[in-house]
Amino acid sequence: YLLLRNNLITHIEPNNLISSRLFQIELNHNRISFLKENMFIMTNLMNIFLQDNFIERIESFSRFLLNMNTINLNRNKINFIESNAFSNFRRLKYLFISDNQIRNISFIQNLVSIITLDMENNRIDVICRNDLHRLVNLENFDLKNNKIYFIEENSFRNLVKLKNLDLTFNKIKTVDQLLRIDMIVTLILNFNYIHSINPIINSNNTYMGLKKLEIRYNNIE
């Protein structure tokens, strides 16, 4: 473990951190504003904690990080992530990237092993089918406090293991786009603009495992 949290680090030069023994690095609560390519050359690194910094853009991560399990980027200032920035993270299971300024989520397309994806409190306004169709292992998806008004039809269809979905505080008007989430256990839609839940109530062979449905503070009559 390398613990460098709560310092005044502003950047890390490429090739400065080279190790085959480190499993976890904690750089949270520093002053890092950008990530350079190959900033981490650690073939066995599994967990990176970078929350509470000043990162604005992510164009690429190190190609050497092939065993990543957890990345925490909460509470930065991220407004752009290159679509292939995480393309090497085929084993990544937990990504926390809440409290940023992200609008486009195409960068998650290659996260085929992801289990938990926390994107709370960003600026996401549209969910496209292609962004999600490969996330077949995703179980927990937090999208609350965004600006989502449009979800493309069948966007969640391939999320066959999805159990918990939170869309609280968005701008969703209809639940039609949320059909075909067969394994969902908890679905939270509080503080949206939904006017009817008939598609859920009348659906057949869907929501068979649903145990908790919250649709408080909407426009249902």
PyMOL CGO cylinders between C-alpha atoms (Angstrom):
from pymol import cmd
from pymol.cgo import CYLINDER

trace = [
    CYLINDER, 0.00, 0.00, 0.00, 1.11, 3.54, -0.76, 0.3, 1, 1, 1, 1, 1, 1,
    CYLINDER, 1.11, 3.54, -0.76, -0.78, 6.11, 1.29, 0.3, 1, 1, 1, 1, 1, 1,
    CYLINDER, -0.78, 6.11, 1.29, -0.34, 9.71, 0.13, 0.3, 1, 1, 1, 1, 1, 1,
    CYLINDER, -0.34, 9.71, 0.13, -3.72, 11.17, 1.02, 0.3, 1, 1, 1, 1, 1, 1,
    CYLINDER, -3.72, 11.17, 1.02, -4.14, 14.63, 2.52, 0.3, 1, 1, 1, 1, 1, 1,
    CYLINDER, -4.14, 14.63, 2.52, -1.06, 16.23, 1.01, 0.3, 1, 1, 1, 1, 1, 1,
    CYLINDER, -1.06, 16.23, 1.01, -0.35, 19.04, -1.45, 0.3, 1, 1, 1, 1, 1, 1,
    CYLINDER, -0.35, 19.04, -1.45, 0.49, 16.91, -4.50, 0.3, 1, 1, 1, 1, 1, 1,
    CYLINDER, 0.49, 16.91, -4.50, -0.42, 18.69, -7.75, 0.3, 1, 1, 1, 1, 1, 1,
    CYLINDER, -0.42, 18.69, -7.75, 0.79, 16.17, -10.33, 0.3, 1, 1, 1, 1, 1, 1,
    CYLINDER, 0.79, 16.17, -10.33, 2.75, 12.98, -10.80, 0.3, 1, 1, 1, 1, 1, 1,
    CYLINDER, 2.75, 12.98, -10.80, 5.22, 12.71, -13.61, 0.3, 1, 1, 1, 1, 1, 1,
    CYLINDER, 5.22, 12.71, -13.61, 5.10, 9.62, -15.85, 0.3, 1, 1, 1, 1, 1, 1,
    CYLINDER, 5.10, 9.62, -15.85, 7.37, 6.81, -14.74, 0.3, 1, 1, 1, 1, 1, 1,
    CYLINDER, 7.37, 6.81, -14.74, 7.72, 8.23, -11.23, 0.3, 1, 1, 1, 1, 1, 1,
    CYLINDER, 7.72, 8.23, -11.23, 5.57, 5.47, -9.77, 0.3, 1, 1, 1, 1, 1, 1,
    CYLINDER, 5.57, 5.47, -9.77, 6.91, 2.15, -10.98, 0.3, 1, 1, 1, 1, 1, 1,
    CYLINDER, 6.91, 2.15, -10.98, 6.29, -0.91, -8.90, 0.3, 1, 1, 1, 1, 1, 1,
    CYLINDER, 6.29, -0.91, -8.90, 5.19, -4.49, -9.34, 0.3, 1, 1, 1, 1, 1, 1,
    CYLINDER, 5.19, -4.49, -9.34, 4.43, -4.93, -5.63, 0.3, 1, 1, 1, 1, 1, 1,
    CYLINDER, 4.43, -4.93, -5.63, 1.88, -2.21, -4.93, 0.3, 1, 1, 1, 1, 1, 1,
    CYLINDER, 1.88, -2.21, -4.93, -1.76, -3.28, -4.75, 0.3, 1, 1, 1, 1, 1, 1,
    CYLINDER, -1.76, -3.28, -4.75, -3.31, -0.01, -3.62, 0.3, 1, 1, 1, 1, 1, 1,
    CYLINDER, -3.31, -0.01, -3.62, -2.49, 3.68, -3.87, 0.3, 1, 1, 1, 1, 1, 1,
    CYLINDER, -2.49, 3.68, -3.87, -4.36, 6.44, -2.05, 0.3, 1, 1, 1, 1, 1, 1,
    CYLINDER, -4.36, 6.44, -2.05, -3.98, 9.96, -3.43, 0.3, 1, 1, 1, 1, 1, 1,
    CYLINDER, -3.98, 9.96, -3.43, -7.28, 11.36, -2.21, 0.3, 1, 1, 1, 1, 1, 1,
    CYLINDER, -7.28, 11.36, -2.21, -7.46, 14.86, -0.76, 0.3, 1, 1, 1, 1, 1, 1,
    CYLINDER, -7.46, 14.86, -0.76, -4.60, 16.33, -2.76, 0.3, 1, 1, 1, 1, 1, 1,
    CYLINDER, -4.60, 16.33, -2.76, -4.43, 18.99, -5.48, 0.3, 1, 1, 1, 1, 1, 1,
    CYLINDER, -4.43, 18.99, -5.48, -4.02, 16.84, -8.56, 0.3, 1, 1, 1, 1, 1, 1,
    CYLINDER, -4.02, 16.84, -8.56, -5.54, 18.57, -11.57, 0.3, 1, 1, 1, 1, 1, 1,
    CYLINDER, -5.54, 18.57, -11.57, -4.70, 16.19, -14.42, 0.3, 1, 1, 1, 1, 1, 1,
    CYLINDER, -4.70, 16.19, -14.42, -3.70, 12.60, -15.08, 0.3, 1, 1, 1, 1, 1, 1,
    CYLINDER, -3.70, 12.60, -15.08, -0.86, 11.93, -17.47, 0.3, 1, 1, 1, 1, 1, 1,
    CYLINDER, -0.86, 11.93, -17.47, -0.61, 8.81, -19.55, 0.3, 1, 1, 1, 1, 1, 1,
    CYLINDER, -0.61, 8.81, -19.55, 1.44, 6.10, -17.84, 0.3, 1, 1, 1, 1, 1, 1,
    CYLINDER, 1.44, 6.10, -17.84, 1.39, 8.00, -14.58, 0.3, 1, 1, 1, 1, 1, 1,
    CYLINDER, 1.39, 8.00, -14.58, 1.01, 4.63, -12.87, 0.3, 1, 1, 1, 1, 1, 1,
    CYLINDER, 1.01, 4.63, -12.87, 3.24, 1.79, -14.03, 0.3, 1, 1, 1, 1, 1, 1,
    CYLINDER, 3.24, 1.79, -14.03, 2.13, -0.82, -11.53, 0.3, 1, 1, 1, 1, 1, 1,
    CYLINDER, 2.13, -0.82, -11.53, 1.24, -4.15, -13.04, 0.3, 1, 1, 1, 1, 1, 1,
    CYLINDER, 1.24, -4.15, -13.04, -0.38, -5.53, -9.89, 0.3, 1, 1, 1, 1, 1, 1,
    CYLINDER, -0.38, -5.53, -9.89, -2.18, -2.38, -8.78, 0.3, 1, 1, 1, 1, 1, 1,
    CYLINDER, -2.18, -2.38, -8.78, -5.82, -3.10, -8.01, 0.3, 1, 1, 1, 1, 1, 1,
    CYLINDER, -5.82, -3.10, -8.01, -7.21, -0.02, -6.26, 0.3, 1, 1, 1, 1, 1, 1,
    CYLINDER, -7.21, -0.02, -6.26, -6.72, 3.70, -6.91, 0.3, 1, 1, 1, 1, 1, 1,
    CYLINDER, -6.72, 3.70, -6.91, -8.27, 6.37, -4.72, 0.3, 1, 1, 1, 1, 1, 1,
    CYLINDER, -8.27, 6.37, -4.72, -8.25, 9.85, -6.29, 0.3, 1, 1, 1, 1, 1, 1,
    CYLINDER, -8.25, 9.85, -6.29, -11.34, 11.41, -4.77, 0.3, 1, 1, 1, 1, 1, 1,
    CYLINDER, -11.34, 11.41, -4.77, -11.33, 15.03, -3.57, 0.3, 1, 1, 1, 1, 1, 1,
    CYLINDER, -11.33, 15.03, -3.57, -8.82, 16.39, -6.05, 0.3, 1, 1, 1, 1, 1, 1,
    CYLINDER, -8.82, 16.39, -6.05, -9.16, 18.91, -8.88, 0.3, 1, 1, 1, 1, 1, 1,
    CYLINDER, -9.16, 18.91, -8.88, -9.09, 16.63, -11.93, 0.3, 1, 1, 1, 1, 1, 1,
    CYLINDER, -9.09, 16.63, -11.93, -10.98, 18.10, -14.90, 0.3, 1, 1, 1, 1, 1, 1,
    CYLINDER, -10.98, 18.10, -14.90, -10.22, 15.77, -17.82, 0.3, 1, 1, 1, 1, 1, 1,
    CYLINDER, -10.22, 15.77, -17.82, -9.27, 12.13, -18.25, 0.3, 1, 1, 1, 1, 1, 1,
    CYLINDER, -9.27, 12.13, -18.25, -7.87, 11.35, -21.67, 0.3, 1, 1, 1, 1, 1, 1,
    CYLINDER, -7.87, 11.35, -21.67, -6.08, 8.12, -20.84, 0.3, 1, 1, 1, 1, 1, 1,
    CYLINDER, -6.08, 8.12, -20.84, -5.05, 5.92, -17.97, 0.3, 1, 1, 1, 1, 1, 1,
    CYLINDER, -5.05, 5.92, -17.97, -1.93, 3.82, -17.92, 0.3, 1, 1, 1, 1, 1, 1,
    CYLINDER, -1.93, 3.82, -17.92, -2.01, 0.85, -20.25, 0.3, 1, 1, 1, 1, 1, 1,
    CYLINDER, -2.01, 0.85, -20.25, -0.11, -1.07, -17.56, 0.3, 1, 1, 1, 1, 1, 1,
    CYLINDER, -0.11, -1.07, -17.56, -3.06, -1.19, -15.15, 0.3, 1, 1, 1, 1, 1, 1,
    CYLINDER, -3.06, -1.19, -15.15, -4.48, -4.50, -16.25, 0.3, 1, 1, 1, 1, 1, 1,
    CYLINDER, -4.48, -4.50, -16.25, -5.66, -5.74, -12.84, 0.3, 1, 1, 1, 1, 1, 1,
    CYLINDER, -5.66, -5.74, -12.84, -7.71, -2.79, -11.68, 0.3, 1, 1, 1, 1, 1, 1,
    CYLINDER, -7.71, -2.79, -11.68, -10.55, -3.63, -9.31, 0.3, 1, 1, 1, 1, 1, 1,
    CYLINDER, -10.55, -3.63, -9.31, -11.60, -0.25, -7.85, 0.3, 1, 1, 1, 1, 1, 1,
    CYLINDER, -11.60, -0.25, -7.85, -11.24, 3.36, -8.97, 0.3, 1, 1, 1, 1, 1, 1,
    CYLINDER, -11.24, 3.36, -8.97, -12.59, 6.22, -6.90, 0.3, 1, 1, 1, 1, 1, 1,
    CYLINDER, -12.59, 6.22, -6.90, -12.81, 9.64, -8.60, 0.3, 1, 1, 1, 1, 1, 1,
    CYLINDER, -12.81, 9.64, -8.60, -15.58, 11.15, -6.52, 0.3, 1, 1, 1, 1, 1, 1,
    CYLINDER, -15.58, 11.15, -6.52, -15.68, 14.89, -5.88, 0.3, 1, 1, 1, 1, 1, 1,
    CYLINDER, -15.68, 14.89, -5.88, -13.38, 16.14, -8.58, 0.3, 1, 1, 1, 1, 1, 1,
    CYLINDER, -13.38, 16.14, -8.58, -14.20, 18.56, -11.39, 0.3, 1, 1, 1, 1, 1, 1,
    CYLINDER, -14.20, 18.56, -11.39, -14.28, 16.07, -14.24, 0.3, 1, 1, 1, 1, 1, 1,
    CYLINDER, -14.28, 16.07, -14.24, -16.18, 17.31, -17.28, 0.3, 1, 1, 1, 1, 1, 1,
    CYLINDER, -16.18, 17.31, -17.28, -14.66, 15.12, -19.99, 0.3, 1, 1, 1, 1, 1, 1,
    CYLINDER, -14.66, 15.12, -19.99, -13.53, 11.49, -20.18, 0.3, 1, 1, 1, 1, 1, 1,
    CYLINDER, -13.53, 11.49, -20.18, -12.17, 10.16, -23.46, 0.3, 1, 1, 1, 1, 1, 1,
    CYLINDER, -12.17, 10.16, -23.46, -14.33, 7.31, -24.77, 0.3, 1, 1, 1, 1, 1, 1,
    CYLINDER, -14.33, 7.31, -24.77, -11.45, 4.80, -24.64, 0.3, 1, 1, 1, 1, 1, 1,
    CYLINDER, -11.45, 4.80, -24.64, -9.86, 6.08, -21.42, 0.3, 1, 1, 1, 1, 1, 1,
    CYLINDER, -9.86, 6.08, -21.42, -10.86, 2.93, -19.52, 0.3, 1, 1, 1, 1, 1, 1,
    CYLINDER, -10.86, 2.93, -19.52, -10.57, 0.49, -22.40, 0.3, 1, 1, 1, 1, 1, 1,
    CYLINDER, -10.57, 0.49, -22.40, -7.85, -1.56, -20.69, 0.3, 1, 1, 1, 1, 1, 1,
    CYLINDER, -7.85, -1.56, -20.69, -9.82, -2.04, -17.50, 0.3, 1, 1, 1, 1, 1, 1,
    CYLINDER, -9.82, -2.04, -17.50, -11.48, -5.30, -18.41, 0.3, 1, 1, 1, 1, 1, 1,
    CYLINDER, -11.48, -5.30, -18.41, -11.37, -6.48, -14.77, 0.3, 1, 1, 1, 1, 1, 1,
    CYLINDER, -11.37, -6.48, -14.77, -12.60, -3.28, -13.15, 0.3, 1, 1, 1, 1, 1, 1,
    CYLINDER, -12.60, -3.28, -13.15, -15.51, -4.03, -10.81, 0.3, 1, 1, 1, 1, 1, 1,
    CYLINDER, -15.51, -4.03, -10.81, -16.12, -0.81, -8.88, 0.3, 1, 1, 1, 1, 1, 1,
    CYLINDER, -16.12, -0.81, -8.88, -16.09, 2.71, -10.34, 0.3, 1, 1, 1, 1, 1, 1,
    CYLINDER, -16.09, 2.71, -10.34, -17.05, 5.69, -8.22, 0.3, 1, 1, 1, 1, 1, 1,
    CYLINDER, -17.05, 5.69, -8.22, -17.24, 8.95, -10.14, 0.3, 1, 1, 1, 1, 1, 1,
    CYLINDER, -17.24, 8.95, -10.14, -19.97, 10.93, -8.39, 0.3, 1, 1, 1, 1, 1, 1,
    CYLINDER, -19.97, 10.93, -8.39, -20.02, 14.68, -7.74, 0.3, 1, 1, 1, 1, 1, 1,
    CYLINDER, -20.02, 14.68, -7.74, -18.37, 15.73, -10.98, 0.3, 1, 1, 1, 1, 1, 1,
    CYLINDER, -18.37, 15.73, -10.98, -19.56, 17.51, -14.13, 0.3, 1, 1, 1, 1, 1, 1,
    CYLINDER, -19.56, 17.51, -14.13, -19.81, 14.58, -16.54, 0.3, 1, 1, 1, 1, 1, 1,
    CYLINDER, -19.81, 14.58, -16.54, -22.32, 14.76, -19.38, 0.3, 1, 1, 1, 1, 1, 1,
    CYLINDER, -22.32, 14.76, -19.38, -21.24, 12.06, -21.84, 0.3, 1, 1, 1, 1, 1, 1,
    CYLINDER, -21.24, 12.06, -21.84, -20.94, 8.50, -20.51, 0.3, 1, 1, 1, 1, 1, 1,
    CYLINDER, -20.94, 8.50, -20.51, -19.63, 6.68, -23.59, 0.3, 1, 1, 1, 1, 1, 1,
    CYLINDER, -19.63, 6.68, -23.59, -16.44, 5.90, -21.66, 0.3, 1, 1, 1, 1, 1, 1,
    CYLINDER, -16.44, 5.90, -21.66, -18.21, 3.14, -19.70, 0.3, 1, 1, 1, 1, 1, 1,
    CYLINDER, -18.21, 3.14, -19.70, -18.84, 0.98, -22.79, 0.3, 1, 1, 1, 1, 1, 1,
    CYLINDER, -18.84, 0.98, -22.79, -15.83, -1.28, -22.25, 0.3, 1, 1, 1, 1, 1, 1,
    CYLINDER, -15.83, -1.28, -22.25, -16.34, -1.96, -18.54, 0.3, 1, 1, 1, 1, 1, 1,
    CYLINDER, -16.34, -1.96, -18.54, -17.47, -5.52, -19.12, 0.3, 1, 1, 1, 1, 1, 1,
    CYLINDER, -17.47, -5.52, -19.12, -16.73, -6.66, -15.54, 0.3, 1, 1, 1, 1, 1, 1,
    CYLINDER, -16.73, -6.66, -15.54, -18.18, -3.68, -13.71, 0.3, 1, 1, 1, 1, 1, 1,
    CYLINDER, -18.18, -3.68, -13.71, -20.46, -4.55, -10.77, 0.3, 1, 1, 1, 1, 1, 1,
    CYLINDER, -20.46, -4.55, -10.77, -21.00, -1.19, -9.10, 0.3, 1, 1, 1, 1, 1, 1,
    CYLINDER, -21.00, -1.19, -9.10, -21.15, 2.09, -11.02, 0.3, 1, 1, 1, 1, 1, 1,
    CYLINDER, -21.15, 2.09, -11.02, -21.75, 5.28, -9.04, 0.3, 1, 1, 1, 1, 1, 1,
    CYLINDER, -21.75, 5.28, -9.04, -22.37, 8.35, -11.22, 0.3, 1, 1, 1, 1, 1, 1,
    CYLINDER, -22.37, 8.35, -11.22, -24.47, 10.35, -8.80, 0.3, 1, 1, 1, 1, 1, 1,
    CYLINDER, -24.47, 10.35, -8.80, -24.58, 14.13, -9.03, 0.3, 1, 1, 1, 1, 1, 1,
    CYLINDER, -24.58, 14.13, -9.03, -23.25, 14.80, -12.52, 0.3, 1, 1, 1, 1, 1, 1,
    CYLINDER, -23.25, 14.80, -12.52, -24.75, 16.45, -15.61, 0.3, 1, 1, 1, 1, 1, 1,
    CYLINDER, -24.75, 16.45, -15.61, -25.85, 13.37, -17.55, 0.3, 1, 1, 1, 1, 1, 1,
    CYLINDER, -25.85, 13.37, -17.55, -28.96, 14.12, -19.59, 0.3, 1, 1, 1, 1, 1, 1,
    CYLINDER, -28.96, 14.12, -19.59, -29.24, 11.23, -22.06, 0.3, 1, 1, 1, 1, 1, 1,
    CYLINDER, -29.24, 11.23, -22.06, -28.80, 7.45, -21.71, 0.3, 1, 1, 1, 1, 1, 1,
    CYLINDER, -28.80, 7.45, -21.71, -28.01, 5.65, -24.97, 0.3, 1, 1, 1, 1, 1, 1,
    CYLINDER, -28.01, 5.65, -24.97, -28.32, 1.93, -25.59, 0.3, 1, 1, 1, 1, 1, 1,
    CYLINDER, -28.32, 1.93, -25.59, -24.75, 1.64, -26.88, 0.3, 1, 1, 1, 1, 1, 1,
    CYLINDER, -24.75, 1.64, -26.88, -23.36, 3.08, -23.65, 0.3, 1, 1, 1, 1, 1, 1,
    CYLINDER, -23.36, 3.08, -23.65, -24.76, 0.21, -21.58, 0.3, 1, 1, 1, 1, 1, 1,
    CYLINDER, -24.76, 0.21, -21.58, -25.13, -2.81, -23.83, 0.3, 1, 1, 1, 1, 1, 1,
    CYLINDER, -25.13, -2.81, -23.83, -21.84, -4.48, -22.74, 0.3, 1, 1, 1, 1, 1, 1,
    CYLINDER, -21.84, -4.48, -22.74, -22.31, -4.01, -18.98, 0.3, 1, 1, 1, 1, 1, 1,
    CYLINDER, -22.31, -4.01, -18.98, -23.63, -7.51, -18.50, 0.3, 1, 1, 1, 1, 1, 1,
    CYLINDER, -23.63, -7.51, -18.50, -22.24, -7.87, -14.95, 0.3, 1, 1, 1, 1, 1, 1,
    CYLINDER, -22.24, -7.87, -14.95, -23.55, -4.57, -13.59, 0.3, 1, 1, 1, 1, 1, 1,
    CYLINDER, -23.55, -4.57, -13.59, -25.58, -5.01, -10.39, 0.3, 1, 1, 1, 1, 1, 1,
    CYLINDER, -25.58, -5.01, -10.39, -25.68, -1.54, -8.80, 0.3, 1, 1, 1, 1, 1, 1,
    CYLINDER, -25.68, -1.54, -8.80, -26.19, 1.61, -10.85, 0.3, 1, 1, 1, 1, 1, 1,
    CYLINDER, -26.19, 1.61, -10.85, -26.53, 5.02, -9.16, 0.3, 1, 1, 1, 1, 1, 1,
    CYLINDER, -26.53, 5.02, -9.16, -27.63, 7.87, -11.43, 0.3, 1, 1, 1, 1, 1, 1,
    CYLINDER, -27.63, 7.87, -11.43, -29.43, 10.11, -8.98, 0.3, 1, 1, 1, 1, 1, 1,
    CYLINDER, -29.43, 10.11, -8.98, -29.07, 13.88, -9.09, 0.3, 1, 1, 1, 1, 1, 1,
    CYLINDER, -29.07, 13.88, -9.09, -28.43, 14.17, -12.80, 0.3, 1, 1, 1, 1, 1, 1,
    CYLINDER, -28.43, 14.17, -12.80, -30.42, 15.80, -15.59, 0.3, 1, 1, 1, 1, 1, 1,
    CYLINDER, -30.42, 15.80, -15.59, -31.67, 12.70, -17.39, 0.3, 1, 1, 1, 1, 1, 1,
    CYLINDER, -31.67, 12.70, -17.39, -34.72, 13.39, -19.54, 0.3, 1, 1, 1, 1, 1, 1,
    CYLINDER, -34.72, 13.39, -19.54, -34.27, 10.77, -22.28, 0.3, 1, 1, 1, 1, 1, 1,
    CYLINDER, -34.27, 10.77, -22.28, -33.47, 7.06, -22.06, 0.3, 1, 1, 1, 1, 1, 1,
    CYLINDER, -33.47, 7.06, -22.06, -33.19, 5.28, -25.38, 0.3, 1, 1, 1, 1, 1, 1,
    CYLINDER, -33.19, 5.28, -25.38, -35.48, 2.28, -25.77, 0.3, 1, 1, 1, 1, 1, 1,
    CYLINDER, -35.48, 2.28, -25.77, -33.99, -1.00, -24.54, 0.3, 1, 1, 1, 1, 1, 1,
    CYLINDER, -33.99, -1.00, -24.54, -30.99, 0.76, -23.00, 0.3, 1, 1, 1, 1, 1, 1,
    CYLINDER, -30.99, 0.76, -23.00, -31.16, -1.53, -19.96, 0.3, 1, 1, 1, 1, 1, 1,
    CYLINDER, -31.16, -1.53, -19.96, -32.04, -4.71, -21.82, 0.3, 1, 1, 1, 1, 1, 1,
    CYLINDER, -32.04, -4.71, -21.82, -28.58, -6.30, -21.66, 0.3, 1, 1, 1, 1, 1, 1,
    CYLINDER, -28.58, -6.30, -21.66, -28.08, -5.49, -17.98, 0.3, 1, 1, 1, 1, 1, 1,
    CYLINDER, -28.08, -5.49, -17.98, -29.19, -8.97, -17.03, 0.3, 1, 1, 1, 1, 1, 1,
    CYLINDER, -29.19, -8.97, -17.03, -27.73, -8.82, -13.50, 0.3, 1, 1, 1, 1, 1, 1,
    CYLINDER, -27.73, -8.82, -13.50, -28.89, -5.33, -12.58, 0.3, 1, 1, 1, 1, 1, 1,
    CYLINDER, -28.89, -5.33, -12.58, -30.45, -5.38, -9.11, 0.3, 1, 1, 1, 1, 1, 1,
    CYLINDER, -30.45, -5.38, -9.11, -30.40, -1.79, -7.87, 0.3, 1, 1, 1, 1, 1, 1,
    CYLINDER, -30.40, -1.79, -7.87, -31.10, 1.29, -9.98, 0.3, 1, 1, 1, 1, 1, 1,
    CYLINDER, -31.10, 1.29, -9.98, -31.46, 4.78, -8.52, 0.3, 1, 1, 1, 1, 1, 1,
    CYLINDER, -31.46, 4.78, -8.52, -32.73, 7.56, -10.80, 0.3, 1, 1, 1, 1, 1, 1,
    CYLINDER, -32.73, 7.56, -10.80, -33.85, 9.97, -8.09, 0.3, 1, 1, 1, 1, 1, 1,
    CYLINDER, -33.85, 9.97, -8.09, -33.80, 13.70, -8.92, 0.3, 1, 1, 1, 1, 1, 1,
    CYLINDER, -33.80, 13.70, -8.92, -33.80, 13.57, -12.69, 0.3, 1, 1, 1, 1, 1, 1,
    CYLINDER, -33.80, 13.57, -12.69, -36.23, 14.78, -15.36, 0.3, 1, 1, 1, 1, 1, 1,
    CYLINDER, -36.23, 14.78, -15.36, -37.82, 11.50, -16.41, 0.3, 1, 1, 1, 1, 1, 1,
    CYLINDER, -37.82, 11.50, -16.41, -41.42, 11.74, -17.56, 0.3, 1, 1, 1, 1, 1, 1,
    CYLINDER, -41.42, 11.74, -17.56, -42.27, 8.14, -18.46, 0.3, 1, 1, 1, 1, 1, 1,
    CYLINDER, -42.27, 8.14, -18.46, -41.22, 4.70, -17.27, 0.3, 1, 1, 1, 1, 1, 1,
    CYLINDER, -41.22, 4.70, -17.27, -41.67, 3.12, -20.70, 0.3, 1, 1, 1, 1, 1, 1,
    CYLINDER, -41.67, 3.12, -20.70, -37.91, 3.17, -21.30, 0.3, 1, 1, 1, 1, 1, 1,
    CYLINDER, -37.91, 3.17, -21.30, -37.31, 1.28, -18.07, 0.3, 1, 1, 1, 1, 1, 1,
    CYLINDER, -37.31, 1.28, -18.07, -39.09, -1.88, -19.13, 0.3, 1, 1, 1, 1, 1, 1,
    CYLINDER, -39.09, -1.88, -19.13, -37.10, -5.09, -19.64, 0.3, 1, 1, 1, 1, 1, 1,
    CYLINDER, -37.10, -5.09, -19.64, -35.04, -4.80, -16.47, 0.3, 1, 1, 1, 1, 1, 1,
    CYLINDER, -35.04, -4.80, -16.47, -35.90, -8.36, -15.56, 0.3, 1, 1, 1, 1, 1, 1,
    CYLINDER, -35.90, -8.36, -15.56, -33.71, -8.95, -12.46, 0.3, 1, 1, 1, 1, 1, 1,
    CYLINDER, -33.71, -8.95, -12.46, -34.24, -5.56, -10.80, 0.3, 1, 1, 1, 1, 1, 1,
    CYLINDER, -34.24, -5.56, -10.80, -34.83, -5.73, -7.04, 0.3, 1, 1, 1, 1, 1, 1,
    CYLINDER, -34.83, -5.73, -7.04, -34.82, -2.05, -6.11, 0.3, 1, 1, 1, 1, 1, 1,
    CYLINDER, -34.82, -2.05, -6.11, -35.96, 0.71, -8.47, 0.3, 1, 1, 1, 1, 1, 1,
    CYLINDER, -35.96, 0.71, -8.47, -35.98, 4.28, -7.16, 0.3, 1, 1, 1, 1, 1, 1,
    CYLINDER, -35.98, 4.28, -7.16, -37.54, 7.06, -9.22, 0.3, 1, 1, 1, 1, 1, 1,
    CYLINDER, -37.54, 7.06, -9.22, -38.27, 9.73, -6.63, 0.3, 1, 1, 1, 1, 1, 1,
    CYLINDER, -38.27, 9.73, -6.63, -38.37, 13.41, -7.62, 0.3, 1, 1, 1, 1, 1, 1,
    CYLINDER, -38.37, 13.41, -7.62, -38.94, 13.07, -11.35, 0.3, 1, 1, 1, 1, 1, 1,
    CYLINDER, -38.94, 13.07, -11.35, -41.87, 14.08, -13.61, 0.3, 1, 1, 1, 1, 1, 1,
    CYLINDER, -41.87, 14.08, -13.61, -43.49, 10.68, -14.04, 0.3, 1, 1, 1, 1, 1, 1,
    CYLINDER, -43.49, 10.68, -14.04, -47.25, 10.84, -14.61, 0.3, 1, 1, 1, 1, 1, 1,
    CYLINDER, -47.25, 10.84, -14.61, -48.12, 7.12, -14.81, 0.3, 1, 1, 1, 1, 1, 1,
    CYLINDER, -48.12, 7.12, -14.81, -46.77, 3.79, -13.60, 0.3, 1, 1, 1, 1, 1, 1,
    CYLINDER, -46.77, 3.79, -13.60, -49.17, 1.65, -15.62, 0.3, 1, 1, 1, 1, 1, 1,
    CYLINDER, -49.17, 1.65, -15.62, -46.38, 0.25, -17.84, 0.3, 1, 1, 1, 1, 1, 1,
    CYLINDER, -46.38, 0.25, -17.84, -44.79, -1.25, -14.72, 0.3, 1, 1, 1, 1, 1, 1,
    CYLINDER, -44.79, -1.25, -14.72, -48.01, -2.47, -13.14, 0.3, 1, 1, 1, 1, 1, 1,
    CYLINDER, -48.01, -2.47, -13.14, -49.29, -4.02, -16.37, 0.3, 1, 1, 1, 1, 1, 1,
    CYLINDER, -49.29, -4.02, -16.37, -46.01, -5.49, -17.55, 0.3, 1, 1, 1, 1, 1, 1,
    CYLINDER, -46.01, -5.49, -17.55, -45.83, -9.25, -18.00, 0.3, 1, 1, 1, 1, 1, 1,
    CYLINDER, -45.83, -9.25, -18.00, -42.73, -11.34, -17.36, 0.3, 1, 1, 1, 1, 1, 1,
    CYLINDER, -42.73, -11.34, -17.36, -40.76, -8.31, -16.22, 0.3, 1, 1, 1, 1, 1, 1,
    CYLINDER, -40.76, -8.31, -16.22, -39.98, -6.99, -12.77, 0.3, 1, 1, 1, 1, 1, 1,
    CYLINDER, -39.98, -6.99, -12.77, -40.53, -10.50, -11.43, 0.3, 1, 1, 1, 1, 1, 1,
    CYLINDER, -40.53, -10.50, -11.43, -37.92, -9.95, -8.70, 0.3, 1, 1, 1, 1, 1, 1,
    CYLINDER, -37.92, -9.95, -8.70, -38.88, -6.37, -7.84, 0.3, 1, 1, 1, 1, 1, 1,
    CYLINDER, -38.88, -6.37, -7.84, -39.14, -5.92, -4.07, 0.3, 1, 1, 1, 1, 1, 1,
    CYLINDER, -39.14, -5.92, -4.07, -38.87, -2.15, -3.67, 0.3, 1, 1, 1, 1, 1, 1,
    CYLINDER, -38.87, -2.15, -3.67, -40.32, 0.51, -5.97, 0.3, 1, 1, 1, 1, 1, 1,
    CYLINDER, -40.32, 0.51, -5.97, -40.14, 4.16, -4.94, 0.3, 1, 1, 1, 1, 1, 1,
    CYLINDER, -40.14, 4.16, -4.94, -41.83, 6.84, -7.05, 0.3, 1, 1, 1, 1, 1, 1,
    CYLINDER, -41.83, 6.84, -7.05, -42.39, 9.60, -4.53, 0.3, 1, 1, 1, 1, 1, 1,
    CYLINDER, -42.39, 9.60, -4.53, -42.73, 13.28, -5.47, 0.3, 1, 1, 1, 1, 1, 1,
    CYLINDER, -42.73, 13.28, -5.47, -43.70, 12.82, -9.11, 0.3, 1, 1, 1, 1, 1, 1,
    CYLINDER, -43.70, 12.82, -9.11, -46.79, 13.85, -11.11, 0.3, 1, 1, 1, 1, 1, 1,
    CYLINDER, -46.79, 13.85, -11.11, -48.84, 10.70, -10.74, 0.3, 1, 1, 1, 1, 1, 1,
    CYLINDER, -48.84, 10.70, -10.74, -52.60, 11.30, -10.53, 0.3, 1, 1, 1, 1, 1, 1,
]
cmd.load_cgo(trace, "trace")
